[in-house]
Amino acid sequence: MAIIDHLLAHWKTFVLAAIPLIGLYLFQAFRSNDINFDQYADFPQPEQPDKSRGHWPWIEKSASAGDPRRSFDIILYEQAQKLGFPPVLLVDWRPMESFVILFILNNSVAEQVTKPSKQYSTSVPKHPAMQDLAPLVGSRSLVTLDGEEWKGLRKRILPGFQPQHLLSLVKVIMDKSQLFIEHLEAKAAAGEEFRVDELTTNLAFDVIGIVTFNMDLNAQVPGKQSPVLLTYRALQQAYVKRDVAKHWLRRYYTENERRIRALDKKLDNILKDTIRKEHAKLMKDDATASRSVAALSLHGIDKLTPDILQQTSDTCRGFLFAGHDTTSLLMQWTFYELGRRPSSMKALKDELDDVFGPDPDPSSVMAQLSGPRNGELMGRLTYTDAIIKETLRLHPPGGTARLAPAGSGTTLVLPDGKRLVVDGLVLSPMAYVIQRDPKIFGETRDDFVPERWLGPEAASIPESAWRPYERGPRRCTGSELANMEVRVVLACIARRFDFIKVGLGELDADEEGKPILDEKGYYKTKSTIFTTDQVTAKPVDGMTMKVRISDKTKSLE
Protein backbone atom coordinates (compact mmCIF):
# COMPACT_ATOMS: atom_id res chain seq x y z
CA MET A 1 0.00 0.00 0.00
CA ALA A 2 7.28 6.47 -4.56
CA ILE A 3 3.88 7.16 -2.66
CA ILE A 4 3.20 10.23 -4.70
CA ASP A 5 5.22 10.55 -7.88
CA HIS A 6 5.25 14.29 -8.12
CA LEU A 7 6.55 14.61 -4.56
CA LEU A 8 9.85 13.11 -5.68
CA ALA A 9 10.76 16.45 -7.20
CA HIS A 10 11.07 18.01 -3.74
CA TRP A 11 13.64 16.43 -1.47
CA LYS A 12 12.17 17.14 1.94
CA THR A 13 8.70 16.20 0.85
CA PHE A 14 10.10 12.99 -0.59
CA VAL A 15 11.56 12.02 2.76
CA LEU A 16 8.14 12.66 4.25
CA ALA A 17 6.71 10.34 1.59
CA ALA A 18 9.28 7.71 2.47
CA ILE A 19 7.96 7.34 5.99
CA PRO A 20 6.13 4.03 6.35
CA LEU A 21 2.41 3.45 5.97
CA ILE A 22 1.15 5.08 9.14
CA GLY A 23 3.79 7.74 9.51
CA LEU A 24 2.55 9.41 6.37
CA TYR A 25 -0.79 10.24 7.87
CA LEU A 26 0.21 10.90 11.43
CA PHE A 27 1.65 14.23 10.35
CA GLN A 28 -1.81 15.53 9.65
CA ALA A 29 -3.88 13.42 12.02
CA PHE A 30 -1.91 13.70 15.23
CA ARG A 31 -0.85 17.20 16.07
CA SER A 32 0.71 18.21 19.33
CA ASN A 33 2.68 21.43 19.64
CA ASP A 34 3.55 21.17 23.31
CA ILE A 35 5.59 17.95 23.48
CA ASN A 36 8.29 18.18 26.14
CA PHE A 37 11.03 16.17 24.49
CA ASP A 38 13.18 16.27 27.63
CA GLN A 39 11.03 13.51 29.11
CA TYR A 40 12.45 11.15 26.50
CA ALA A 41 16.09 12.03 27.10
CA ASP A 42 16.95 8.49 28.24
CA PHE A 43 15.28 6.81 25.24
CA PRO A 44 17.61 5.41 22.55
CA GLN A 45 17.81 8.03 19.79
CA PRO A 46 19.75 8.20 16.52
CA GLU A 47 21.51 11.38 17.61
CA GLN A 48 20.97 14.38 19.83
CA PRO A 49 17.89 16.18 18.45
CA ASP A 50 18.26 19.70 17.16
CA LYS A 51 16.36 22.17 19.32
CA SER A 52 14.43 23.58 16.38
CA ARG A 53 14.61 20.74 13.82
CA GLY A 54 14.34 17.62 15.97
CA HIS A 55 15.79 14.59 14.19
CA TRP A 56 15.11 16.02 10.74
CA PRO A 57 18.83 16.51 10.00
CA TRP A 58 19.33 12.79 10.71
CA ILE A 59 16.37 11.88 8.51
CA GLU A 60 17.80 13.92 5.63
CA LYS A 61 21.28 12.43 6.01
CA SER A 62 19.92 8.89 6.23
CA ALA A 63 17.71 9.24 3.16
CA SER A 64 20.46 10.88 1.09
CA ALA A 65 22.89 8.02 1.77
CA GLY A 66 21.45 5.95 -1.10
CA ASP A 67 18.91 5.93 -3.89
CA PRO A 68 16.23 8.48 -2.87
CA ARG A 69 13.48 6.12 -4.01
CA ARG A 70 14.26 3.37 -1.52
CA SER A 71 11.65 2.59 1.11
CA PHE A 72 11.83 3.78 4.70
CA ASP A 73 12.21 0.15 5.82
CA ILE A 74 15.54 0.01 4.03
CA ILE A 75 16.68 3.39 5.33
CA LEU A 76 15.87 2.44 8.91
CA TYR A 77 17.61 -0.93 8.56
CA GLU A 78 20.75 0.79 7.27
CA GLN A 79 20.73 3.10 10.27
CA ALA A 80 19.98 0.29 12.73
CA GLN A 81 23.15 -1.45 11.55
CA LYS A 82 25.21 1.70 12.09
CA LEU A 83 23.70 2.20 15.55
CA GLY A 84 24.32 -1.41 16.64
CA PHE A 85 20.67 -2.54 16.43
CA PRO A 86 19.14 -0.72 19.42
CA PRO A 87 15.91 -2.36 20.67
CA VAL A 88 13.95 0.85 20.07
CA LEU A 89 14.65 4.15 18.38
CA LEU A 90 12.86 7.38 19.24
CA VAL A 91 12.54 9.87 16.38
CA ASP A 92 11.24 13.44 16.60
CA TRP A 93 9.78 14.66 13.30
CA ARG A 94 10.09 18.41 13.94
CA PRO A 95 9.93 20.85 12.20
CA MET A 96 7.44 19.18 9.85
CA GLU A 97 5.29 18.39 12.86
CA SER A 98 5.76 18.17 16.60
CA PHE A 99 5.43 14.45 16.46
CA VAL A 100 7.28 11.58 18.18
CA ILE A 101 7.37 7.97 17.07
CA LEU A 102 9.06 5.02 18.77
CA PHE A 103 10.33 2.54 16.20
CA ILE A 104 10.55 -0.91 17.76
CA LEU A 105 13.44 -2.97 16.41
CA ASN A 106 13.49 -5.88 18.85
CA ASN A 107 11.17 -8.90 18.80
CA SER A 108 10.60 -9.12 22.55
CA VAL A 109 9.69 -5.44 22.78
CA ALA A 110 7.42 -5.70 19.75
CA GLU A 111 5.65 -8.60 21.40
CA GLN A 112 4.71 -6.37 24.33
CA VAL A 113 2.90 -4.06 21.92
CA THR A 114 1.01 -6.65 19.88
CA LYS A 115 0.05 -9.27 22.46
CA PRO A 116 -3.06 -9.01 24.67
CA SER A 117 -2.55 -7.94 28.28
CA LYS A 118 -4.54 -7.10 31.38
CA GLN A 119 -4.39 -3.49 30.28
CA TYR A 120 -5.27 -4.09 26.61
CA SER A 121 -7.39 -7.13 25.81
CA THR A 122 -6.67 -6.97 22.08
CA SER A 123 -3.16 -5.42 22.34
CA VAL A 124 -2.17 -1.74 22.38
CA PRO A 125 -4.81 0.20 20.37
CA LYS A 126 -4.18 1.13 16.77
CA HIS A 127 -3.43 4.75 16.03
CA PRO A 128 -6.52 6.77 15.05
CA ALA A 129 -4.70 7.95 11.92
CA MET A 130 -5.56 4.54 10.47
CA GLN A 131 -8.83 6.21 9.50
CA ASP A 132 -6.95 8.16 6.85
CA LEU A 133 -6.69 4.84 5.00
CA ALA A 134 -10.47 4.43 5.03
CA PRO A 135 -10.97 4.93 1.27
CA LEU A 136 -8.75 1.89 0.66
CA VAL A 137 -9.53 -0.35 3.63
CA GLY A 138 -12.89 0.88 4.95
CA SER A 139 -13.57 3.02 8.01
CA ARG A 140 -15.20 0.16 9.95
CA SER A 141 -13.16 -2.84 8.85
CA LEU A 142 -10.87 -5.21 10.73
CA VAL A 143 -8.00 -2.97 9.72
CA THR A 144 -9.34 0.21 11.27
CA LEU A 145 -11.61 -0.84 14.16
CA ASP A 146 -10.65 -1.43 17.79
CA GLY A 147 -12.28 -2.65 20.97
CA GLU A 148 -15.58 -4.49 21.21
CA GLU A 149 -16.74 -3.58 17.71
CA TRP A 150 -13.55 -5.12 16.30
CA LYS A 151 -14.05 -8.26 18.41
CA GLY A 152 -17.61 -8.73 17.17
CA LEU A 153 -16.66 -8.24 13.53
CA ARG A 154 -13.69 -10.59 13.78
CA LYS A 155 -15.90 -13.30 15.29
CA ARG A 156 -18.25 -13.03 12.30
CA ILE A 157 -15.41 -13.10 9.77
CA LEU A 158 -13.27 -15.94 11.18
CA PRO A 159 -15.35 -18.84 9.77
CA GLY A 160 -14.26 -17.79 6.30
CA PHE A 161 -10.61 -18.38 7.19
CA GLN A 162 -10.75 -21.72 9.00
CA PRO A 163 -8.34 -24.33 7.56
CA GLN A 164 -11.01 -26.64 6.18
CA HIS A 165 -12.82 -23.80 4.48
CA LEU A 166 -9.57 -22.53 2.96
CA LEU A 167 -8.90 -25.97 1.47
CA SER A 168 -12.26 -25.75 -0.26
CA LEU A 169 -10.93 -22.68 -2.07
CA VAL A 170 -8.06 -24.51 -3.78
CA LYS A 171 -10.17 -25.02 -6.91
CA VAL A 172 -10.91 -21.29 -7.08
CA ILE A 173 -7.20 -20.52 -6.84
CA MET A 174 -6.39 -23.07 -9.55
CA ASP A 175 -9.09 -21.79 -11.90
CA LYS A 176 -7.69 -18.29 -11.69
CA SER A 177 -4.11 -19.56 -11.82
CA GLN A 178 -4.91 -21.12 -15.20
CA LEU A 179 -5.40 -17.63 -16.65
CA PHE A 180 -2.17 -16.53 -14.98
CA ILE A 181 -0.34 -19.45 -16.61
CA GLU A 182 -1.79 -18.55 -20.01
CA HIS A 183 -0.42 -15.04 -19.65
CA LEU A 184 3.01 -16.45 -18.72
CA GLU A 185 2.92 -18.73 -21.76
CA ALA A 186 2.28 -15.71 -23.97
CA LYS A 187 5.10 -13.74 -22.36
CA ALA A 188 7.48 -16.69 -22.78
CA ALA A 189 6.53 -17.06 -26.46
CA ALA A 190 7.09 -13.34 -27.08
CA GLY A 191 10.35 -13.23 -25.13
CA GLU A 192 9.45 -9.77 -23.93
CA GLU A 193 10.19 -7.96 -20.71
CA PHE A 194 7.17 -7.32 -18.49
CA ARG A 195 6.25 -6.14 -15.02
CA VAL A 196 5.46 -9.18 -12.94
CA ASP A 197 3.44 -7.04 -10.53
CA GLU A 198 0.76 -6.50 -13.17
CA LEU A 199 0.15 -10.23 -13.58
CA THR A 200 0.42 -11.17 -9.90
CA THR A 201 -1.82 -8.29 -8.83
CA ASN A 202 -4.52 -9.28 -11.30
CA LEU A 203 -4.36 -12.91 -10.16
CA ALA A 204 -4.59 -11.90 -6.51
CA PHE A 205 -7.55 -9.62 -7.23
CA ASP A 206 -9.36 -12.44 -9.01
CA VAL A 207 -8.93 -14.81 -6.07
CA ILE A 208 -9.78 -12.34 -3.32
CA GLY A 209 -12.91 -11.18 -5.19
CA ILE A 210 -14.41 -14.67 -5.15
CA VAL A 211 -13.18 -15.51 -1.66
CA THR A 212 -14.42 -12.28 -0.11
CA PHE A 213 -17.81 -11.72 -1.75
CA ASN A 214 -18.22 -14.37 -4.45
CA MET A 215 -17.68 -11.95 -7.30
CA ASP A 216 -15.60 -12.67 -10.38
CA LEU A 217 -13.62 -9.48 -10.87
CA ASN A 218 -12.20 -10.69 -14.21
CA ALA A 219 -9.01 -8.80 -13.39
CA GLN A 220 -7.00 -10.95 -15.82
CA VAL A 221 -9.38 -10.40 -18.75
CA PRO A 222 -8.95 -6.96 -20.34
CA GLY A 223 -12.26 -5.44 -21.38
CA LYS A 224 -14.27 -7.63 -19.01
CA GLN A 225 -13.11 -6.32 -15.65
CA SER A 226 -15.91 -5.82 -13.14
CA PRO A 227 -17.19 -2.44 -11.92
CA VAL A 228 -15.88 -3.29 -8.43
CA LEU A 229 -12.35 -3.73 -9.73
CA LEU A 230 -12.43 -0.70 -12.03
CA THR A 231 -13.84 1.51 -9.28
CA TYR A 232 -11.40 0.26 -6.67
CA ARG A 233 -8.40 0.76 -8.96
CA ALA A 234 -9.55 4.27 -9.86
CA LEU A 235 -9.90 4.97 -6.15
CA GLN A 236 -6.39 3.65 -5.50
CA GLN A 237 -4.94 5.84 -8.22
CA ALA A 238 -6.67 8.93 -6.85
CA TYR A 239 -5.59 8.07 -3.32
CA VAL A 240 -1.93 7.74 -4.30
CA LYS A 241 -2.14 11.25 -5.80
CA ARG A 242 -3.31 12.67 -2.48
CA ASP A 243 -1.06 15.51 -1.30
CA VAL A 244 -0.29 14.27 2.20
CA ALA A 245 1.93 17.30 2.85
CA LYS A 246 -1.20 19.46 3.02
CA HIS A 247 -3.53 19.68 5.98
CA TRP A 248 -6.74 17.80 5.21
CA LEU A 249 -8.77 21.03 5.31
CA ARG A 250 -6.58 22.58 2.62
CA ARG A 251 -7.01 19.65 0.27
CA TYR A 252 -10.67 18.85 1.01
CA TYR A 253 -12.09 20.83 -1.91
CA THR A 254 -9.43 19.91 -4.45
CA GLU A 255 -10.48 18.04 -7.57
CA ASN A 256 -8.62 14.91 -6.49
CA GLU A 257 -10.28 14.81 -3.06
CA ARG A 258 -13.71 15.21 -4.66
CA ARG A 259 -12.85 12.30 -6.95
CA ILE A 260 -11.80 10.17 -3.97
CA ARG A 261 -15.09 10.86 -2.20
CA ALA A 262 -17.14 10.11 -5.31
CA LEU A 263 -15.35 6.83 -5.99
CA ASP A 264 -15.54 5.93 -2.31
CA LYS A 265 -19.32 6.32 -2.37
CA LYS A 266 -19.65 4.47 -5.68
CA LEU A 267 -17.66 1.48 -4.41
CA ASP A 268 -19.61 1.42 -1.16
CA ASN A 269 -22.91 1.28 -3.06
CA ILE A 270 -21.73 -1.57 -5.30
CA LEU A 271 -20.49 -3.62 -2.36
CA LYS A 272 -23.64 -3.03 -0.33
CA ASP A 273 -25.84 -4.10 -3.22
CA THR A 274 -23.88 -7.38 -3.46
CA ILE A 275 -24.15 -7.93 0.29
CA ARG A 276 -27.90 -7.34 0.29
CA LYS A 277 -28.35 -9.96 -2.44
CA GLU A 278 -26.28 -12.52 -0.53
CA HIS A 279 -28.21 -11.84 2.67
CA ALA A 280 -31.53 -12.28 0.83
CA LYS A 281 -30.38 -15.69 -0.42
CA LEU A 282 -29.43 -16.72 3.10
CA MET A 283 -32.83 -15.67 4.43
CA LYS A 284 -34.52 -17.86 1.80
CA ASP A 285 -32.19 -20.82 2.42
CA ASP A 286 -31.25 -20.46 -1.23
CA ALA A 287 -28.90 -23.25 -2.28
CA THR A 288 -27.04 -20.76 -4.49
CA ALA A 289 -25.94 -18.70 -1.48
CA SER A 290 -22.16 -18.51 -1.55
CA ARG A 291 -19.54 -19.58 0.99
CA SER A 292 -17.70 -16.28 0.64
CA VAL A 293 -16.32 -14.45 3.65
CA ALA A 294 -19.09 -11.87 3.37
CA ALA A 295 -21.82 -14.54 3.19
CA LEU A 296 -20.39 -16.57 6.06
CA SER A 297 -20.21 -13.44 8.19
CA LEU A 298 -23.96 -12.92 7.65
CA HIS A 299 -25.02 -16.35 8.93
CA GLY A 300 -27.33 -15.99 11.91
CA ILE A 301 -28.08 -12.33 11.16
CA ASP A 302 -31.80 -12.00 10.54
CA LYS A 303 -31.85 -8.26 10.02
CA LEU A 304 -29.27 -6.50 7.90
CA THR A 305 -28.99 -3.31 9.94
CA PRO A 306 -27.19 -0.24 8.56
CA ASP A 307 -24.34 -0.90 11.01
CA ILE A 308 -23.85 -4.50 9.92
CA LEU A 309 -24.19 -3.55 6.27
CA GLN A 310 -21.52 -0.85 6.61
CA GLN A 311 -19.20 -3.12 8.57
CA THR A 312 -19.49 -5.87 5.97
CA SER A 313 -18.97 -3.46 3.09
CA ASP A 314 -15.89 -1.95 4.73
CA THR A 315 -14.52 -5.36 5.59
CA CYS A 316 -14.86 -6.49 1.97
CA ARG A 317 -12.99 -3.35 0.97
CA GLY A 318 -10.27 -4.10 3.50
CA PHE A 319 -9.83 -7.60 2.13
CA LEU A 320 -9.72 -6.22 -1.41
CA PHE A 321 -6.70 -4.14 -0.41
CA ALA A 322 -4.85 -6.56 1.84
CA GLY A 323 -5.83 -9.63 -0.15
CA HIS A 324 -4.35 -8.43 -3.43
CA ASP A 325 -1.40 -6.42 -2.14
CA THR A 326 0.18 -8.93 0.24
CA THR A 327 -0.25 -11.92 -2.06
CA SER A 328 1.05 -10.13 -5.14
CA LEU A 329 4.17 -8.93 -3.34
CA LEU A 330 4.83 -12.37 -1.91
CA MET A 331 4.69 -13.96 -5.36
CA GLN A 332 6.99 -11.34 -6.89
CA TRP A 333 9.70 -11.73 -4.28
CA THR A 334 9.41 -15.53 -4.28
CA PHE A 335 10.07 -15.67 -8.03
CA TYR A 336 13.03 -13.31 -7.60
CA GLU A 337 14.66 -15.10 -4.67
CA LEU A 338 14.32 -18.54 -6.28
CA GLY A 339 15.94 -17.17 -9.42
CA ARG A 340 18.97 -16.10 -7.40
CA ARG A 341 19.58 -19.31 -5.45
CA PRO A 342 19.73 -22.39 -7.69
CA SER A 343 19.97 -24.81 -4.75
CA SER A 344 16.59 -23.60 -3.45
CA MET A 345 15.01 -23.91 -6.88
CA LYS A 346 16.35 -27.46 -7.21
CA ALA A 347 15.07 -28.39 -3.74
CA LEU A 348 11.65 -26.99 -4.62
CA LYS A 349 11.46 -28.90 -7.89
CA ASP A 350 12.61 -32.11 -6.17
CA GLU A 351 9.85 -31.71 -3.59
CA LEU A 352 7.23 -31.11 -6.29
CA ASP A 353 8.44 -34.20 -8.18
CA ASP A 354 8.13 -36.22 -4.99
CA VAL A 355 4.65 -34.96 -4.10
CA PHE A 356 3.03 -34.67 -7.52
CA GLY A 357 5.14 -36.96 -9.70
CA PRO A 358 7.66 -36.06 -12.43
CA ASP A 359 5.21 -34.50 -14.89
CA PRO A 360 5.87 -30.70 -14.67
CA ASP A 361 2.75 -29.74 -16.60
CA PRO A 362 0.50 -27.50 -14.47
CA SER A 363 -2.55 -29.53 -15.51
CA SER A 364 -1.12 -32.60 -13.77
CA VAL A 365 -0.73 -30.71 -10.49
CA MET A 366 -4.18 -29.15 -10.80
CA ALA A 367 -5.81 -32.52 -11.40
CA GLN A 368 -4.33 -33.86 -8.18
CA LEU A 369 -5.14 -30.79 -6.13
CA SER A 370 -8.73 -30.97 -7.37
CA GLY A 371 -9.18 -34.35 -5.68
CA PRO A 372 -9.98 -35.32 -2.11
CA ARG A 373 -6.30 -35.60 -1.18
CA ASN A 374 -5.56 -31.91 -1.66
CA GLY A 375 -5.08 -31.32 2.07
CA GLU A 376 -2.65 -34.22 2.34
CA LEU A 377 -0.68 -33.08 -0.72
CA MET A 378 -0.48 -29.48 0.50
CA GLY A 379 0.70 -30.72 3.88
CA ARG A 380 3.70 -32.44 2.28
CA LEU A 381 5.02 -29.20 0.76
CA THR A 382 7.38 -28.48 3.65
CA TYR A 383 10.17 -26.92 1.60
CA THR A 384 7.64 -24.84 -0.32
CA ASP A 385 6.36 -23.54 3.02
CA ALA A 386 9.92 -22.76 4.11
CA ILE A 387 10.42 -20.75 0.89
CA ILE A 388 7.28 -18.73 1.60
CA LYS A 389 8.28 -18.14 5.20
CA GLU A 390 11.80 -17.04 4.27
CA THR A 391 10.51 -14.72 1.55
CA LEU A 392 8.18 -13.09 4.07
CA ARG A 393 11.09 -12.74 6.51
CA LEU A 394 13.19 -10.80 4.01
CA HIS A 395 10.30 -8.90 2.43
CA PRO A 396 7.46 -8.34 4.95
CA PRO A 397 4.46 -6.70 3.28
CA GLY A 398 3.60 -4.04 5.84
CA GLY A 399 3.56 -2.96 9.45
CA THR A 400 1.45 -1.50 12.19
CA ALA A 401 1.29 1.63 14.30
CA ARG A 402 -0.23 1.79 17.75
CA LEU A 403 -0.87 4.60 20.19
CA ALA A 404 -0.31 4.31 23.91
CA PRO A 405 -3.05 6.56 25.35
CA ALA A 406 -1.91 9.54 27.40
CA GLY A 407 -2.04 8.82 31.11
CA SER A 408 -2.31 5.05 30.59
CA GLY A 409 1.03 4.24 32.17
CA THR A 410 1.89 1.95 29.27
CA THR A 411 5.37 0.61 29.91
CA LEU A 412 7.76 -1.33 27.70
CA VAL A 413 10.63 -3.36 29.12
CA LEU A 414 13.81 -3.46 27.06
CA PRO A 415 16.02 -6.59 26.88
CA ASP A 416 18.40 -5.09 29.47
CA GLY A 417 15.55 -4.59 31.92
CA LYS A 418 15.19 -0.85 31.37
CA ARG A 419 11.58 0.33 31.58
CA LEU A 420 10.20 3.01 29.29
CA VAL A 421 6.86 4.73 29.85
CA VAL A 422 5.53 5.31 26.35
CA ASP A 423 2.29 7.19 26.98
CA GLY A 424 1.34 9.40 24.04
CA LEU A 425 3.93 7.89 21.72
CA VAL A 426 3.20 6.20 18.45
CA LEU A 427 4.61 2.67 18.68
CA SER A 428 5.70 1.11 15.40
CA PRO A 429 7.15 -2.43 15.36
CA MET A 430 9.37 -2.64 12.27
CA ALA A 431 9.20 -6.21 10.95
CA TYR A 432 11.80 -5.52 8.26
CA VAL A 433 14.45 -4.76 10.90
CA ILE A 434 13.29 -7.27 13.51
CA GLN A 435 13.40 -10.11 11.00
CA ARG A 436 17.03 -9.28 10.15
CA ASP A 437 18.26 -9.08 13.75
CA PRO A 438 21.87 -10.40 13.78
CA LYS A 439 21.42 -11.79 17.30
CA ILE A 440 18.80 -14.17 15.92
CA PHE A 441 19.60 -14.63 12.23
CA GLY A 442 23.36 -14.19 12.42
CA GLU A 443 25.60 -13.60 9.44
CA THR A 444 22.95 -14.91 7.02
CA ARG A 445 20.36 -12.35 8.11
CA ASP A 446 20.28 -10.77 4.64
CA ASP A 447 20.46 -14.08 2.78
CA PHE A 448 17.62 -16.16 1.39
CA VAL A 449 17.94 -19.44 3.32
CA PRO A 450 14.68 -21.42 3.47
CA GLU A 451 16.50 -24.23 5.30
CA ARG A 452 16.65 -22.10 8.44
CA TRP A 453 12.95 -22.95 8.95
CA LEU A 454 13.54 -26.70 8.77
CA GLY A 455 15.17 -29.03 11.29
CA PRO A 456 16.85 -28.11 14.59
CA GLU A 457 17.77 -24.55 13.52
CA ALA A 458 14.10 -23.60 13.28
CA ALA A 459 13.56 -24.38 16.96
CA SER A 460 16.15 -21.77 17.94
CA ILE A 461 14.27 -18.91 16.25
CA PRO A 462 11.82 -17.17 18.63
CA GLU A 463 8.28 -17.14 17.27
CA SER A 464 8.14 -13.39 17.88
CA ALA A 465 11.09 -12.83 15.52
CA TRP A 466 8.90 -13.70 12.52
CA ARG A 467 6.06 -11.22 12.20
CA PRO A 468 5.39 -10.29 8.56
CA TYR A 469 1.65 -10.40 9.24
CA GLU A 470 2.17 -9.03 12.76
CA ARG A 471 1.26 -11.10 15.80
CA GLY A 472 -1.31 -11.35 18.53
CA PRO A 473 -5.07 -10.87 18.17
CA ARG A 474 -4.58 -8.25 15.44
CA ARG A 475 -2.56 -10.61 13.23
CA CYS A 476 -3.65 -10.46 9.58
CA THR A 477 -6.79 -12.58 9.31
CA GLY A 478 -6.18 -13.58 5.70
CA SER A 479 -2.50 -14.52 6.07
CA GLU A 480 -3.02 -18.24 5.51
CA LEU A 481 -5.09 -17.56 2.40
CA ALA A 482 -2.14 -15.59 0.96
CA ASN A 483 0.28 -18.38 1.85
CA MET A 484 -1.98 -21.04 0.34
CA GLU A 485 -2.42 -19.08 -2.87
CA VAL A 486 1.35 -18.81 -3.34
CA ARG A 487 1.77 -22.49 -2.42
CA VAL A 488 -0.65 -23.49 -5.18
CA VAL A 489 0.91 -21.15 -7.74
CA LEU A 490 4.43 -22.44 -7.03
CA ALA A 491 3.26 -26.05 -7.27
CA CYS A 492 1.75 -25.33 -10.68
CA ILE A 493 4.44 -23.21 -12.33
CA ALA A 494 7.83 -23.69 -10.63
CA ARG A 495 8.84 -26.62 -12.85
CA ARG A 496 7.45 -25.18 -16.08
CA PHE A 497 8.78 -21.62 -16.06
CA ASP A 498 12.07 -19.90 -15.33
CA PHE A 499 11.84 -16.26 -14.21
CA ILE A 500 14.77 -14.07 -15.31
CA LYS A 501 15.24 -10.65 -13.72
CA VAL A 502 16.10 -7.77 -16.02
CA GLY A 503 17.20 -4.27 -15.08
CA LEU A 504 17.73 -3.78 -11.36
CA GLY A 505 18.79 -7.07 -9.75
CA GLU A 506 19.67 -8.64 -13.10
CA LEU A 507 22.03 -11.62 -12.91
CA ASP A 508 25.66 -11.11 -13.88
CA ALA A 509 27.05 -13.45 -16.53
CA ASP A 510 30.40 -14.83 -17.63
CA GLU A 511 31.85 -14.69 -21.14
CA GLU A 512 29.60 -17.57 -22.19
CA GLY A 513 26.52 -15.80 -20.94
CA LYS A 514 26.06 -18.14 -17.96
CA PRO A 515 25.18 -16.80 -14.50
CA ILE A 516 28.04 -16.62 -12.00
CA LEU A 517 27.78 -18.28 -8.59
CA ASP A 518 29.30 -16.53 -5.59
CA GLU A 519 30.95 -18.25 -2.62
CA LYS A 520 27.60 -18.60 -0.83
CA GLY A 521 25.84 -20.32 -3.74
CA TYR A 522 23.85 -17.32 -5.01
CA TYR A 523 24.00 -15.95 -8.51
CA LYS A 524 25.82 -12.64 -8.65
CA THR A 525 23.80 -9.62 -9.72
CA LYS A 526 24.80 -6.50 -11.59
CA SER A 527 22.82 -4.28 -9.22
CA THR A 528 20.44 -4.50 -6.28
CA ILE A 529 16.67 -4.48 -6.53
CA PHE A 530 15.01 -2.50 -3.74
CA THR A 531 11.58 -1.42 -2.59
CA THR A 532 9.95 1.98 -2.76
CA ASP A 533 6.99 3.18 -0.71
CA GLN A 534 3.67 3.06 -2.54
CA VAL A 535 1.41 2.80 0.51
CA THR A 536 3.24 -0.49 1.14
CA ALA A 537 6.85 -1.22 0.12
CA LYS A 538 6.92 -2.51 -3.46
CA PRO A 539 9.73 -3.43 -5.88
CA VAL A 540 10.78 -0.15 -7.43
CA ASP A 541 10.53 -1.46 -11.00
CA GLY A 542 7.39 -3.56 -10.60
CA MET A 543 9.69 -6.62 -10.62
CA THR A 544 10.53 -6.42 -14.32
CA MET A 545 11.40 -9.86 -15.69
CA LYS A 546 11.38 -12.19 -18.64
CA VAL A 547 9.98 -15.70 -18.43
CA ARG A 548 10.89 -18.78 -20.42
CA ILE A 549 9.82 -22.42 -20.59
CA SER A 550 12.17 -24.53 -18.47
CA ASP A 551 14.63 -26.91 -20.12
CA LYS A 552 13.02 -29.93 -18.46
CA THR A 553 9.62 -28.99 -19.84
CA LYS A 554 11.06 -28.48 -23.31
CA SER A 555 12.69 -31.92 -23.19
CA LEU A 556 9.34 -33.54 -22.45
CA GLU A 557 7.37 -31.73 -25.15
Secondary structure, 3 states (H helix, E strand, C coil): CCCCHHHHHCHHHHHHHHCCHHHHHHHHHCCCCCCCHHHHCCCCCCCCCECCCECHHHHHHHHCCCCCCCCHHHHHHHHHHHCCCCCEEEEECCCCCCCEEEEECCHHHHHHHHCCCCCCCCCCCECHHHHHHHHHHCCCCCCCCCHHHHHHHHHHHHHHHCHHHHHCCHHHHHHHHHHHHHHHHHHHHHCCCEEHHHHHHHHHHHHHHHHHHCCCCCCCCCCCCCHHHHHHHHHHHHHHCCCCCCCHHHHCCCHHHHHHHHHHHHHHHHHHHHHHHHHHHHHCCCCCCCCCHHHHHHCCCCCCCHHHHHHHHHHHHHHHHHHHHHHHHHHHHHHHHHHHCHHHHHHHHHHHHHHHCCCCCHHHHHHHHCCCCHHHHHHCCHHHHHHHHHHHHHCCCCCCCEECCCCCCCEEECCCCCEEECCCCEEEECHHHHCCCHHHHHHHCCCCCHHHHCCHHHHCCCHHHCCCCCCCCCCCCCHHHHHHHHHHHHHHHCCCEEEEECCCCCECECCCCCECECCCCCECECCCCCEEECCCEEECCCCEEEEEECHHHHHHC
